[in-house]
Amino acid sequence: MSYHGPASIGGAPVRAHLSGRWEPVDGRFHWGGRIEPDPAVAQLLRSGRRDVELRIAERTRPARLAEVDPWGGVRITGVGDPPWPPQAGTAEHLED
């Protein structure tokens, strides 16, 4: 399952590259990936804010910002239902 496309964090538009997997150890779905370089998202992380809400289409899920990568993108993780719509889970990407 993966998603590549538009999203928002705190109402600010971003582009997300996400995938997920069922984790048998804890019995939950874990998802995560990368937010393309965005100065506002990087600033959230640098200011100490890690807990955010990621929105894709009509689905909003709690997420956690992890780190800024060498290219300026931000790693993001979450547990539970993925933020992308179910039909997007089988497609390689959902375009704007």
C-alpha positions, -999 to +999 in steps of 0.1 A: +000+000+000+014+034-009+003+069-016+022+097-035+004+130-039-012+161-023-018+164+014-018+191+041-003+196+075-020+222+097-038+235+066-006+241+046-005+221+013+024+196+010+033+166-012+036+133+006+052+100-003+038+073+021+036+036+025+024+013+052+024-022+065+007-044+090+030-050+120+023-085+135+042-078+167+017-052+179-012-060+156-015-025+142-010-008+108+021+014+107+025+040+080+051+066+072+072+082+046+084+116+036+070+151+031+087+168+001+109+198+011+087+225+026+102+253+048+071+256+069+071+219+078+108+218+085+103+249+108+076+231+127+100+203+135+129+226+143+107+246+167+101+214+186+066+205+173+064+168+164+028+159+167+007+171+137-024+161+118-019+149+082-049+154+059-054+137+025-087+143+008-113+140+036-092+119+059-072+134+088-049+113+109-025+121+138+011+118+127+045+125+141+073+144+124+106+126+128+135+143+112+147+166+083+165+146+057+196+158+039+174+171+010+151+191+032+122+167+033+107+156+066+101+120+077+066+114+090+051+084+108+018+072+121+000+042+135-036+031+127-057+037+097-037+053+069-045+089+059-049+081+023-083+070+009-088+032+006-089+032-032-056+050-033-039+022-014-039-001-045-027+026-069+008+038-072-003+074-068-033+097-067-028+128-087-042+163-079 
